[in-house]
Amino acid sequence: MTRFRNSAIAAAAIGALIAGLSGCQRQEGPAEHAGKEIDKMIGTVGQNVEKAGEKIQDAARGAKQ
């Protein structure tokens, strides 16, 4: 019975520690903010390149006809 109680106490302590740490939120630094902005820009550029590629394909199909 003591073994079960010790295991239960350890599990509760670990659960409390995980819950406490997950509640902590680190503030975003300037490098992380810049990285997120770069990711957004890269995504936008990628979408624009994809649209341009589709337009080129459409133009090529039109030229074949």
PQR file of N, CA, C, O and H, with PARSE charges and radii, in Angstrom:
ATOM      1  N   MET A   1       0.818  -1.187   0.000 -0.4000 1.5000
ATOM      2  CA  MET A   1       0.000   0.000   0.000 -0.0000 2.0000
ATOM      3  C   MET A   1       0.869   1.260   0.000  0.5500 1.7000
ATOM      4  O   MET A   1       0.506   2.261  -0.619 -0.5500 1.4000
ATOM      5  N   THR A   2       1.986   1.219   0.674 -0.4000 1.5000
ATOM      6  CA  THR A   2       2.887   2.355   0.727 -0.0000 2.0000
ATOM      7  C   THR A   2       3.477   2.632  -0.651  0.5500 1.7000
ATOM      8  O   THR A   2       3.674   3.784  -1.038 -0.5500 1.4000
ATOM      9  H   THR A   2       2.281   0.406   1.176  0.4000 1.0000
ATOM     10  N   ARG A   3       3.752   1.566  -1.375 -0.4000 1.5000
ATOM     11  CA  ARG A   3       4.320   1.713  -2.710 -0.0000 2.0000
ATOM     12  C   ARG A   3       3.333   2.430  -3.637  0.5500 1.7000
ATOM     13  O   ARG A   3       3.717   3.300  -4.418 -0.5500 1.4000
ATOM     14  H   ARG A   3       3.592   0.631  -1.060  0.4000 1.0000
ATOM     15  N   PHE A   4       2.062   2.050  -3.536 -0.4000 1.5000
ATOM     16  CA  PHE A   4       1.031   2.695  -4.348 -0.0000 2.0000
ATOM     17  C   PHE A   4       0.896   4.168  -3.974  0.5500 1.7000
ATOM     18  O   PHE A   4       0.759   5.023  -4.848 -0.5500 1.4000
ATOM     19  H   PHE A   4       1.749   1.344  -2.901  0.4000 1.0000
ATOM     20  N   ARG A   5       0.935   4.463  -2.681 -0.4000 1.5000
ATOM     21  CA  ARG A   5       0.812   5.853  -2.220 -0.0000 2.0000
ATOM     22  C   ARG A   5       1.987   6.687  -2.709  0.5500 1.7000
ATOM     23  O   ARG A   5       1.800   7.830  -3.126 -0.5500 1.4000
ATOM     24  H   ARG A   5       1.047   3.769  -1.970  0.4000 1.0000
ATOM     25  N   ASN A   6       3.177   6.143  -2.665 -0.4000 1.5000
ATOM     26  CA  ASN A   6       4.355   6.870  -3.140 -0.0000 2.0000
ATOM     27  C   ASN A   6       4.259   7.126  -4.645  0.5500 1.7000
ATOM     28  O   ASN A   6       4.612   8.204  -5.122 -0.5500 1.4000
ATOM     29  H   ASN A   6       3.330   5.215  -2.326  0.4000 1.0000
ATOM     30  N   SER A   7       3.781   6.126  -5.386 -0.4000 1.5000
ATOM     31  CA  SER A   7       3.613   6.294  -6.824 -0.0000 2.0000
ATOM     32  C   SER A   7       2.556   7.357  -7.123  0.5500 1.7000
ATOM     33  O   SER A   7       2.730   8.172  -8.029 -0.5500 1.4000
ATOM     34  H   SER A   7       3.495   5.250  -4.999  0.4000 1.0000
ATOM     35  N   ALA A   8       1.478   7.347  -6.372 -0.4000 1.5000
ATOM     36  CA  ALA A   8       0.409   8.326  -6.575 -0.0000 2.0000
ATOM     37  C   ALA A   8       0.901   9.732  -6.265  0.5500 1.7000
ATOM     38  O   ALA A   8       0.581  10.678  -6.986 -0.5500 1.4000
ATOM     39  H   ALA A   8       1.336   6.685  -5.635  0.4000 1.0000
ATOM     40  N   ILE A   9       1.665   9.870  -5.211 -0.4000 1.5000
ATOM     41  CA  ILE A   9       2.219  11.183  -4.847 -0.0000 2.0000
ATOM     42  C   ILE A   9       3.187  11.660  -5.930  0.5500 1.7000
ATOM     43  O   ILE A   9       3.161  12.830  -6.311 -0.5500 1.4000
ATOM     44  H   ILE A   9       1.925   9.102  -4.625  0.4000 1.0000
ATOM     45  N   ALA A  10       4.031  10.770  -6.422 -0.4000 1.5000
ATOM     46  CA  ALA A  10       4.976  11.139  -7.470 -0.0000 2.0000
ATOM     47  C   ALA A  10       4.231  11.546  -8.746  0.5500 1.7000
ATOM     48  O   ALA A  10       4.597  12.530  -9.389 -0.5500 1.4000
ATOM     49  H   ALA A  10       4.052   9.819  -6.112  0.4000 1.0000
ATOM     50  N   ALA A  11       3.195  10.797  -9.111 -0.4000 1.5000
ATOM     51  CA  ALA A  11       2.419  11.129 -10.302 -0.0000 2.0000
ATOM     52  C   ALA A  11       1.732  12.479 -10.140  0.5500 1.7000
ATOM     53  O   ALA A  11       1.694  13.269 -11.083 -0.5500 1.4000
ATOM     54  H   ALA A  11       2.899   9.998  -8.589  0.4000 1.0000
ATOM     55  N   ALA A  12       1.195  12.750  -8.971 -0.4000 1.5000
ATOM     56  CA  ALA A  12       0.535  14.032  -8.722 -0.0000 2.0000
ATOM     57  C   ALA A  12       1.543  15.182  -8.792  0.5500 1.7000
ATOM     58  O   ALA A  12       1.241  16.245  -9.335 -0.5500 1.4000
ATOM     59  H   ALA A  12       1.226  12.108  -8.205  0.4000 1.0000
ATOM     60  N   ALA A  13       2.729  14.967  -8.246 -0.4000 1.5000
ATOM     61  CA  ALA A  13       3.762  16.006  -8.276 -0.0000 2.0000
ATOM     62  C   ALA A  13       4.207  16.283  -9.707  0.5500 1.7000
ATOM     63  O   ALA A  13       4.387  17.439 -10.091 -0.5500 1.4000
ATOM     64  H   ALA A  13       2.975  14.104  -7.805  0.4000 1.0000
ATOM     65  N   ILE A  14       4.382  15.239 -10.485 -0.4000 1.5000
ATOM     66  CA  ILE A  14       4.777  15.430 -11.884 -0.0000 2.0000
ATOM     67  C   ILE A  14       3.667  16.137 -12.649  0.5500 1.7000
ATOM     68  O   ILE A  14       3.941  17.025 -13.456 -0.5500 1.4000
ATOM     69  H   ILE A  14       4.236  14.301 -10.173  0.4000 1.0000
ATOM     70  N   GLY A  15       2.417  15.752 -12.405 -0.4000 1.5000
ATOM     71  CA  GLY A  15       1.291  16.410 -13.065 -0.0000 2.0000
ATOM     72  C   GLY A  15       1.214  17.886 -12.719  0.5500 1.7000
ATOM     73  O   GLY A  15       0.962  18.720 -13.589 -0.5500 1.4000
ATOM     74  H   GLY A  15       2.194  15.030 -11.749  0.4000 1.0000
ATOM     75  N   ALA A  16       1.431  18.211 -11.444 -0.4000 1.5000
ATOM     76  CA  ALA A  16       1.401  19.610 -11.019 -0.0000 2.0000
ATOM     77  C   ALA A  16       2.543  20.392 -11.659  0.5500 1.7000
ATOM     78  O   ALA A  16       2.365  21.545 -12.053 -0.5500 1.4000
ATOM     79  H   ALA A  16       1.636  17.534 -10.738  0.4000 1.0000
ATOM     80  N   LEU A  17       3.701  19.776 -11.761 -0.4000 1.5000
ATOM     81  CA  LEU A  17       4.853  20.428 -12.376 -0.0000 2.0000
ATOM     82  C   LEU A  17       4.590  20.699 -13.857  0.5500 1.7000
ATOM     83  O   LEU A  17       4.881  21.787 -14.354 -0.5500 1.4000
ATOM     84  H   LEU A  17       3.846  18.840 -11.441  0.4000 1.0000
ATOM     85  N   ILE A  18       4.044  19.715 -14.552 -0.4000 1.5000
ATOM     86  CA  ILE A  18       3.746  19.892 -15.982 -0.0000 2.0000
ATOM     87  C   ILE A  18       2.694  20.969 -16.169  0.5500 1.7000
ATOM     88  O   ILE A  18       2.820  21.809 -17.060 -0.5500 1.4000
ATOM     89  H   ILE A  18       3.808  18.832 -14.148  0.4000 1.0000
ATOM     90  N   ALA A  19       1.655  20.955 -15.340 -0.4000 1.5000
ATOM     91  CA  ALA A  19       0.600  21.965 -15.452 -0.0000 2.0000
ATOM     92  C   ALA A  19       1.155  23.359 -15.163  0.5500 1.7000
ATOM     93  O   ALA A  19       0.785  24.326 -15.828 -0.5500 1.4000
ATOM     94  H   ALA A  19       1.552  20.273 -14.617  0.4000 1.0000
ATOM     95  N   GLY A  20       2.025  23.461 -14.191 -0.4000 1.5000
ATOM     96  CA  GLY A  20       2.617  24.755 -13.858 -0.0000 2.0000
ATOM     97  C   GLY A  20       3.520  25.278 -14.964  0.5500 1.7000
ATOM     98  O   GLY A  20       3.495  26.466 -15.283 -0.5500 1.4000
ATOM     99  H   GLY A  20       2.326  22.675 -13.650  0.4000 1.0000
ATOM    100  N   LEU A  21       4.308  24.403 -15.542 -0.4000 1.5000
ATOM    101  CA  LEU A  21       5.220  24.837 -16.602 -0.0000 2.0000
ATOM    102  C   LEU A  21       4.489  25.177 -17.890  0.5500 1.7000
ATOM    103  O   LEU A  21       4.909  26.069 -18.627 -0.5500 1.4000
ATOM    104  H   LEU A  21       4.329  23.438 -15.283  0.4000 1.0000
ATOM    105  N   SER A  22       3.404  24.476 -18.164 -0.4000 1.5000
ATOM    106  CA  SER A  22       2.669  24.769 -19.393 -0.0000 2.0000
ATOM    107  C   SER A  22       1.937  26.101 -19.281  0.5500 1.7000
ATOM    108  O   SER A  22       1.609  26.714 -20.297 -0.5500 1.4000
ATOM    109  H   SER A  22       3.063  23.752 -17.565  0.4000 1.0000
ATOM    110  N   GLY A  23       1.680  26.547 -18.074 -0.4000 1.5000
ATOM    111  CA  GLY A  23       1.018  27.834 -17.878 -0.0000 2.0000
ATOM    112  C   GLY A  23       1.953  29.015 -18.066  0.5500 1.7000
ATOM    113  O   GLY A  23       1.498  30.133 -18.307 -0.5500 1.4000
ATOM    114  H   GLY A  23       1.946  26.049 -17.248  0.4000 1.0000
ATOM    115  N   CYS A  24       3.238  28.784 -17.959 -0.4000 1.5000
ATOM    116  CA  CYS A  24       4.215  29.859 -18.140 -0.0000 2.0000
ATOM    117  C   CYS A  24       4.354  30.156 -19.625  0.5500 1.7000
ATOM    118  O   CYS A  24       4.543  29.257 -20.445 -0.5500 1.4000
ATOM    119  H   CYS A  24       3.607  27.876 -17.763  0.4000 1.0000
ATOM    120  N   GLN A  25       4.257  31.411 -19.941 -0.4000 1.5000
ATOM    121  CA  GLN A  25       4.395  31.787 -21.343 -0.0000 2.0000
ATOM    122  C   GLN A  25       5.545  32.778 -21.470  0.5500 1.7000
ATOM    123  O   GLN A  25       5.542  33.850 -20.865 -0.5500 1.4000
ATOM    124  H   GLN A  25       4.104  32.141 -19.275  0.4000 1.0000
ATOM    125  N   ARG A  26       6.519  32.386 -22.269 -0.4000 1.5000
ATOM    126  CA  ARG A  26       7.678  33.243 -22.484 -0.0000 2.0000
ATOM    127  C   ARG A  26       7.313  34.347 -23.455  0.5500 1.7000
ATOM    128  O   ARG A  26       6.625  34.104 -24.447 -0.5500 1.4000
ATOM    129  H   ARG A  26       6.521  31.515 -22.760  0.4000 1.0000
ATOM    130  N   GLN A  27       7.760  35.539 -23.182 -0.4000 1.5000
ATOM    131  CA  GLN A  27       7.497  36.630 -24.106 -0.0000 2.0000
ATOM    132  C   GLN A  27       8.384  36.489 -25.329  0.5500 1.7000
ATOM    133  O   GLN A  27       9.528  36.042 -25.245 -0.5500 1.4000
ATOM    134  H   GLN A  27       8.319  35.736 -22.376  0.4000 1.0000
ATOM    135  N   GLU A  28       7.837  36.875 -26.452 -0.4000 1.5000
ATOM    136  CA  GLU A  28       8.533  36.754 -27.722 -0.0000 2.0000
ATOM    137  C   GLU A  28       9.626  37.814 -27.825  0.5500 1.7000
ATOM    138  O   GLU A  28       9.385  39.001 -27.609 -0.5500 1.4000
ATOM    139  H   GLU A  28       6.908  37.238 -26.521  0.4000 1.0000
ATOM    140  N   GLY A  29      10.817  37.364 -28.154 -0.4000 1.5000
ATOM    141  CA  GLY A  29      11.928  38.290 -28.335 -0.0000 2.0000
ATOM    142  C   GLY A  29      11.954  38.846 -29.743  0.5500 1.7000
ATOM    143  O   GLY A  29      11.184  38.400 -30.593 -0.5500 1.4000
ATOM    144  H   GLY A  29      11.013  36.399 -28.329  0.4000 1.0000
ATOM    145  N   PRO A  30      12.819  39.809 -30.010 -0.5600 1.5000
ATOM    146  CA  PRO A  30      12.869  40.433 -31.331  0.2800 2.0000
ATOM    147  C   PRO A  30      13.276  39.460 -32.437  0.5500 1.7000
ATOM    148  O   PRO A  30      12.794  39.577 -33.564 -0.5500 1.4000
ATOM    149  N   ALA A  31      14.147  38.511 -32.138 -0.4000 1.5000
ATOM    150  CA  ALA A  31      14.570  37.554 -33.164 -0.0000 2.0000
ATOM    151  C   ALA A  31      13.419  36.617 -33.535  0.5500 1.7000
ATOM    152  O   ALA A  31      13.213  36.309 -34.709 -0.5500 1.4000
ATOM    153  H   ALA A  31      14.538  38.416 -31.223  0.4000 1.0000
ATOM    154  N   GLU A  32      12.672  36.166 -32.523 -0.4000 1.5000
ATOM    155  CA  GLU A  32      11.537  35.288 -32.795 -0.0000 2.0000
ATOM    156  C   GLU A  32      10.461  36.023 -33.589  0.5500 1.7000
ATOM    157  O   GLU A  32       9.856  35.462 -34.503 -0.5500 1.4000
ATOM    158  H   GLU A  32      12.840  36.416 -31.569  0.4000 1.0000
ATOM    159  N   HIS A  33      10.232  37.275 -33.232 -0.4000 1.5000
ATOM    160  CA  HIS A  33       9.244  38.084 -33.965 -0.0000 2.0000
ATOM    161  C   HIS A  33       9.687  38.268 -35.415  0.5500 1.7000
ATOM    162  O   HIS A  33       8.880  38.144 -36.336 -0.5500 1.4000
ATOM    163  H   HIS A  33      10.723  37.731 -32.490  0.4000 1.0000
ATOM    164  N   ALA A  34      10.957  38.561 -35.612 -0.4000 1.5000
ATOM    165  CA  ALA A  34      11.476  38.737 -36.974 -0.0000 2.0000
ATOM    166  C   ALA A  34      11.361  37.436 -37.761  0.5500 1.7000
ATOM    167  O   ALA A  34      11.027  37.455 -38.946 -0.5500 1.4000
ATOM    168  H   ALA A  34      11.613  38.661 -34.864  0.4000 1.0000
ATOM    169  N   GLY A  35      11.632  36.311 -37.115 -0.4000 1.5000
ATOM    170  CA  GLY A  35      11.506  35.021 -37.775 -0.0000 2.0000
ATOM    171  C   GLY A  35      10.085  34.740 -38.221  0.5500 1.7000
ATOM    172  O   GLY A  35       9.864  34.217 -39.313 -0.5500 1.4000
ATOM    173  H   GLY A  35      11.903  36.295 -36.152  0.4000 1.0000
ATOM    174  N   LYS A  36       9.120  35.084 -37.381 -0.4000 1.5000
ATOM    175  CA  LYS A  36       7.716  34.884 -37.755 -0.0000 2.0000
ATOM    176  C   LYS A  36       7.337  35.775 -38.933  0.5500 1.7000
ATOM    177  O   LYS A  36       6.601  35.350 -39.823 -0.5500 1.4000
ATOM    178  H   LYS A  36       9.299  35.508 -36.493  0.4000 1.0000
ATOM    179  N   GLU A  37       7.829  36.991 -38.940 -0.4000 1.5000
ATOM    180  CA  GLU A  37       7.538  37.897 -40.062 -0.0000 2.0000
ATOM    181  C   GLU A  37       8.160  37.371 -41.357  0.5500 1.7000
ATOM    182  O   GLU A  37       7.553  37.453 -42.424 -0.5500 1.4000
ATOM    183  H   GLU A  37       8.427  37.337 -38.216  0.4000 1.0000
ATOM    184  N   ILE A  38       9.364  36.834 -41.251 -0.4000 1.5000
ATOM    185  CA  ILE A  38      10.019  36.261 -42.428 -0.0000 2.0000
ATOM    186  C   ILE A  38       9.214  35.064 -42.935  0.5500 1.7000
ATOM    187  O   ILE A  38       9.029  34.906 -44.142 -0.5500 1.4000
ATOM    188  H   ILE A  38       9.856  36.767 -40.384  0.4000 1.0000
ATOM    189  N   ASP A  39       8.738  34.227 -42.023 -0.4000 1.5000
ATOM    190  CA  ASP A  39       7.926  33.079 -42.421 -0.0000 2.0000
ATOM    191  C   ASP A  39       6.667  33.525 -43.160  0.5500 1.7000
ATOM    192  O   ASP A  39       6.277  32.915 -44.156 -0.5500 1.4000
ATOM    193  H   ASP A  39       8.888  34.356 -41.042  0.4000 1.0000
ATOM    194  N   LYS A  40       6.035  34.591 -42.670 -0.4000 1.5000
ATOM    195  CA  LYS A  40       4.837  35.115 -43.337 -0.0000 2.0000
ATOM    196  C   LYS A  40       5.173  35.596 -44.749  0.5500 1.7000
ATOM    197  O   LYS A  40       4.448  35.311 -45.702 -0.5500 1.4000
ATOM    198  H   LYS A  40       6.352  35.087 -41.861  0.4000 1.0000
ATOM    199  N   MET A  41       6.285  36.331 -44.868 -0.4000 1.5000
ATOM    200  CA  MET A  41       6.687  36.852 -46.177 -0.0000 2.0000
ATOM    201  C   MET A  41       7.017  35.722 -47.139  0.5500 1.7000
ATOM    202  O   MET A  41       6.649  35.780 -48.312 -0.5500 1.4000
ATOM    203  H   MET A  41       6.873  36.562 -44.094  0.4000 1.0000
ATOM    204  N   ILE A  42       7.704  34.700 -46.660 -0.4000 1.5000
ATOM    205  CA  ILE A  42       8.058  33.565 -47.511 -0.0000 2.0000
ATOM    206  C   ILE A  42       6.789  32.867 -47.986  0.5500 1.7000
ATOM    207  O   ILE A  42       6.700  32.450 -49.141 -0.5500 1.4000
ATOM    208  H   ILE A  42       8.003  34.652 -45.707  0.4000 1.0000
ATOM    209  N   GLY A  43       5.810  32.740 -47.095 -0.4000 1.5000
ATOM    210  CA  GLY A  43       4.544  32.133 -47.489 -0.0000 2.0000
ATOM    211  C   GLY A  43       3.845  32.942 -48.563  0.5500 1.7000
ATOM    212  O   GLY A  43       3.300  32.377 -49.511 -0.5500 1.4000
ATOM    213  H   GLY A  43       5.882  33.079 -46.157  0.4000 1.0000
ATOM    214  N   THR A  44       3.855  34.258 -48.423 -0.4000 1.5000
ATOM    215  CA  THR A  44       3.233  35.126 -49.420 -0.0000 2.0000
ATOM    216  C   THR A  44       3.966  35.035 -50.753  0.5500 1.7000
ATOM    217  O   THR A  44       3.337  34.954 -51.809 -0.5500 1.4000
ATOM    218  H   THR A  44       4.298  34.717 -47.653  0.4000 1.0000
ATOM    219  N   VAL A  45       5.277  35.048 -50.703 -0.4000 1.5000
ATOM    220  CA  VAL A  45       6.073  34.940 -51.931 -0.0000 2.0000
ATOM    221  C   VAL A  45       5.798  33.592 -52.609  0.5500 1.7000
ATOM    222  O   VAL A  45       5.653  33.527 -53.829 -0.5500 1.4000
ATOM    223  H   VAL A  45       5.787  35.114 -49.846  0.4000 1.0000
ATOM    224  N   GLY A  46       5.729  32.547 -51.835 -0.4000 1.5000
ATOM    225  CA  GLY A  46       5.454  31.228 -52.396 -0.0000 2.0000
ATOM    226  C   GLY A  46       4.097  31.174 -53.090  0.5500 1.7000
ATOM    227  O   GLY A  46       3.964  30.576 -54.158 -0.5500 1.4000
ATOM    228  H   GLY A  46       5.846  32.600 -50.843  0.4000 1.0000
ATOM    229  N   GLN A  47       3.100  31.794 -52.487 -0.4000 1.5000
ATOM    230  CA  GLN A  47       1.773  31.835 -53.111 -0.0000 2.0000
ATOM    231  C   GLN A  47       1.811  32.626 -54.412  0.5500 1.7000
ATOM    232  O   GLN A  47       1.193  32.229 -55.400 -0.5500 1.4000
ATOM    233  H   GLN A  47       3.208  32.280 -51.620  0.4000 1.0000
ATOM    234  N   ASN A  48       2.525  33.730 -54.415 -0.4000 1.5000
ATOM    235  CA  ASN A  48       2.631  34.542 -55.630 -0.0000 2.0000
ATOM    236  C   ASN A  48       3.370  33.806 -56.742  0.5500 1.7000
ATOM    237  O   ASN A  48       2.999  33.906 -57.911 -0.5500 1.4000
ATOM    238  H   ASN A  48       3.027  34.052 -53.612  0.4000 1.0000
ATOM    239  N   VAL A  49       4.409  33.071 -56.379 -0.4000 1.5000
ATOM    240  CA  VAL A  49       5.149  32.293 -57.371 -0.0000 2.0000
ATOM    241  C   VAL A  49       4.247  31.197 -57.942  0.5500 1.7000
ATOM    242  O   VAL A  49       4.269  30.927 -59.143 -0.5500 1.4000
ATOM    243  H   VAL A  49       4.710  32.989 -55.429  0.4000 1.0000
ATOM    244  N   GLU A  50       3.469  30.580 -57.084 -0.4000 1.5000
ATOM    245  CA  GLU A  50       2.552  29.541 -57.546 -0.0000 2.0000
ATOM    246  C   GLU A  50       1.506  30.110 -58.506  0.5500 1.7000
ATOM    247  O   GLU A  50       1.197  29.496 -59.527 -0.5500 1.4000
ATOM    248  H   GLU A  50       3.451  30.799 -56.108  0.4000 1.0000
ATOM    249  N   LYS A  51       0.969  31.268 -58.180 -0.4000 1.5000
ATOM    250  CA  LYS A  51      -0.005  31.919 -59.070 -0.0000 2.0000
ATOM    251  C   LYS A  51       0.639  32.280 -60.403  0.5500 1.7000
ATOM    252  O   LYS A  51       0.026  32.107 -61.457 -0.5500 1.4000
ATOM    253  H   LYS A  51       1.220  31.767 -57.350  0.4000 1.0000
ATOM    254  N   ALA A  52       1.867  32.778 -60.363 -0.4000 1.5000
ATOM    255  CA  ALA A  52       2.568  33.125 -61.601 -0.0000 2.0000
ATOM    256  C   ALA A  52       2.806  31.878 -62.447  0.5500 1.7000
ATOM    257  O   ALA A  52       2.663  31.918 -63.669 -0.5500 1.4000
ATOM    258  H   ALA A  52       2.365  32.918 -59.507  0.4000 1.0000
ATOM    259  N   GLY A  53       3.162  30.787 -61.811 -0.4000 1.5000
ATOM    260  CA  GLY A  53       3.366  29.540 -62.534 -0.0000 2.0000
ATOM    261  C   GLY A  53       2.089  29.061 -63.201  0.5500 1.7000
ATOM    262  O   GLY A  53       2.115  28.566 -64.328 -0.5500 1.4000
ATOM    263  H   GLY A  53       3.278  30.754 -60.818  0.4000 1.0000
ATOM    264  N   GLU A  54       0.968  29.211 -62.500 -0.4000 1.5000
ATOM    265  CA  GLU A  54      -0.322  28.824 -63.079 -0.0000 2.0000
ATOM    266  C   GLU A  54      -0.657  29.702 -64.284  0.5500 1.7000
ATOM    267  O   GLU A  54      -1.179  29.210 -65.284 -0.5500 1.4000
ATOM    268  H   GLU A  54       0.946  29.613 -61.585  0.4000 1.0000
ATOM    269  N   LYS A  55      -0.361  30.987 -64.194 -0.4000 1.5000
ATOM    270  CA  LYS A  55      -0.632  31.898 -65.311 -0.0000 2.0000
ATOM    271  C   LYS A  55       0.239  31.540 -66.518  0.5500 1.7000
ATOM    272  O   LYS A  55      -0.213  31.596 -67.662 -0.5500 1.4000
ATOM    273  H   LYS A  55       0.064  31.387 -63.381  0.4000 1.0000
ATOM    274  N   ILE A  56       1.489  31.173 -66.244 -0.4000 1.5000
ATOM    275  CA  ILE A  56       2.390  30.780 -67.337 -0.0000 2.0000
ATOM    276  C   ILE A  56       1.873  29.506 -68.005  0.5500 1.7000
ATOM    277  O   ILE A  56       1.886  29.394 -69.231 -0.5500 1.4000
ATOM    278  H   ILE A  56       1.855  31.128 -65.315  0.4000 1.0000
ATOM    279  N   GLN A  57       1.423  28.553 -67.201 -0.4000 1.5000
ATOM    280  CA  GLN A  57       0.874  27.315 -67.764 -0.0000 2.0000
ATOM    281  C   GLN A  57      -0.382  27.599 -68.587  0.5500 1.7000
ATOM    282  O   GLN A  57      -0.560  27.036 -69.667 -0.5500 1.4000
ATOM    283  H   GLN A  57       1.412  28.644 -66.205  0.4000 1.0000
ATOM    284  N   ASP A  58      -1.246  28.468 -68.078 -0.4000 1.5000
ATOM    285  CA  ASP A  58      -2.457  28.828 -68.818 -0.0000 2.0000
ATOM    286  C   ASP A  58      -2.093  29.493 -70.149  0.5500 1.7000
ATOM    287  O   ASP A  58      -2.697  29.214 -71.185 -0.5500 1.4000
ATOM    288  H   ASP A  58      -1.101  28.925 -67.201  0.4000 1.0000
ATOM    289  N   ALA A  59      -1.096  30.373 -70.099 -0.4000 1.5000
ATOM    290  CA  ALA A  59      -0.661  31.054 -71.324 -0.0000 2.0000
ATOM    291  C   ALA A  59      -0.072  30.043 -72.316  0.5500 1.7000
ATOM    292  O   ALA A  59      -0.311  30.149 -73.519 -0.5500 1.4000
ATOM    293  H   ALA A  59      -0.605  30.600 -69.258  0.4000 1.0000
ATOM    294  N   ALA A  60       0.690  29.073 -71.824 -0.4000 1.5000
ATOM    295  CA  ALA A  60       1.282  28.067 -72.687 -0.0000 2.0000
ATOM    296  C   ALA A  60       0.208  27.189 -73.313  0.5500 1.7000
ATOM    297  O   ALA A  60       0.319  26.815 -74.481 -0.5500 1.4000
ATOM    298  H   ALA A  60       0.885  28.987 -70.846  0.4000 1.0000
ATOM    299  N   ARG A  61      -0.812  26.860 -72.564 -0.4000 1.5000
ATOM    300  CA  ARG A  61      -1.930  26.076 -73.104 -0.0000 2.0000
ATOM    301  C   ARG A  61      -2.674  26.868 -74.181  0.5500 1.7000
ATOM    302  O   ARG A  61      -3.094  26.314 -75.197 -0.5500 1.4000
ATOM    303  H   ARG A  61      -0.903  27.164 -71.616  0.4000 1.0000
ATOM    304  N   GLY A  62      -2.828  28.165 -73.944 -0.4000 1.5000
ATOM    305  CA  GLY A  62      -3.504  29.019 -74.920 -0.0000 2.0000
ATOM    306  C   GLY A  62      -2.699  29.144 -76.196  0.5500 1.7000
ATOM    307  O   GLY A  62      -3.274  29.218 -77.282 -0.5500 1.4000
ATOM    308  H   GLY A  62      -2.487  28.615 -73.119  0.4000 1.0000
ATOM    309  N   ALA A  63      -1.387  29.169 -76.088 -0.4000 1.5000
ATOM    310  CA  ALA A  63      -0.523  29.294 -77.264 -0.0000 2.0000
ATOM    311  C   ALA A  63      -0.548  28.024 -78.101  0.5500 1.7000
ATOM    312  O   ALA A  63      -0.402  28.079 -79.322 -0.5500 1.4000
ATOM    313  H   ALA A  63      -0.920  29.108 -75.206  0.4000 1.0000
ATOM    314  N   LYS A  64      -0.735  26.874 -77.445 -0.4000 1.5000
ATOM    315  CA  LYS A  64      -0.772  25.602 -78.174 -0.0000 2.0000
ATOM    316  C   LYS A  64      -2.039  25.492 -79.024  0.5500 1.7000
ATOM    317  O   LYS A  64      -2.036  24.866 -80.083 -0.5500 1.4000
ATOM    318  H   LYS A  64      -0.854  26.829 -76.453  0.4000 1.0000
ATOM    319  N   GLN A  65      -3.097  26.096 -78.555 -0.4000 1.5000
ATOM    320  CA  GLN A  65      -4.376  25.976 -79.254 -0.0000 2.0000
ATOM    321  C   GLN A  65      -4.440  26.909 -80.385  0.5500 1.7000
ATOM    322  O   GLN A  65      -5.445  26.952 -81.094 -0.5500 1.4000
ATOM    323  H   GLN A  65      -3.100  26.604 -77.694  0.4000 1.0000
TER
END
